[in-house]
C-alpha cells in the first residue's frame, strides 16, 4: 500500500544493539530509525555514543509513545530546517 499510494517503501533492518540499529542512520543509508533510548544518547553523545565518531548526532524525535514505556523513532535532521534529511 505505501508503495502504490505514496510511492514510498519500508524496509526493516534488524540490529543486535543500539549502535548497530543507529549505524545506517549515521551513515545516511536510511532516513528513520526506531531506536528507543539510543536516540537520546546519540543526540547527547553520551553512554555508548560518547565518542568523537558518534556523538552528538543531529537527531530529531518524530513520534513518542503515550504509555509509560516505548521507543522513540528518530531521524537525522539539520537544526532549523524542519526536515529529517
N, C-alpha and C positions, 0 to 999 in steps of 0.2 A: 504494500500500500504506500509506504513512504516513497519508494522509487517512482511509482506511477503517478501519484498525486502531487508530490512535492519535488520530484527529481533529486531525491536525497536517499542515502542508504546508511545503515548502521552495521558496523562490523564489531564483534566482540573480541577483544584481545585479552586473554587471561593473563594474570600475573600472580606470582607467588607472594609478593610483599608490596608495601607502599612504593618503594623505589622502582621496582620492575613495572608497576602499573603506571607510574608517572613518567617513566623514561620516554615512551613515544610522544607524550605531550611536550616534554622538554625539547625533544629533537624536532618538533614541528611536524611529525608524521600524522598526528591526529589533532582535532580541534577541541575535543572534550574528554574528560576523564572522570569516571565515578570513583573517586579516590579517597573518600572518607576524611578522616582526621589529617591525612597526609597533605591535603590542600592547605590547611593552616600551617603545618610545619614547613612545607615548601615555600609558602608565601613569606614566612618569617625567617626562613633559613636557620631553623633550629632542629634539634634532635638528629635524626638520620640525614637531614638536609643541611647540617651545619658544615658546609664545605664550599670552597670558592666555586667549584663547578656546579653546585646545586642551588645555593640559596643566596639571597632570596630570589624567588621566581615571580614573574608578573602574572599572578593568578587572579581570577575573578570568580566569585561564587555565583552560580546560575540559579540554583534552587536548593532548598533545605527541607528536611523532614520536619513535620509539626509534632512528631512524637518525642518521647524523651530519649530516643536513640535514632540513628540513621546516618546516612552518608551524605557528603556534600560534593556533588559533581562539580568539577572546576574546569575552567578553560583558560588558555593563555590570553592575556589581554594587555593592552597598552593604556597606561593612565590617561584619563580624559578623553578617550576615543569611543567608549561605549560599545566596542565590539570585542569578539573573542579571539581574533587572529590578527 
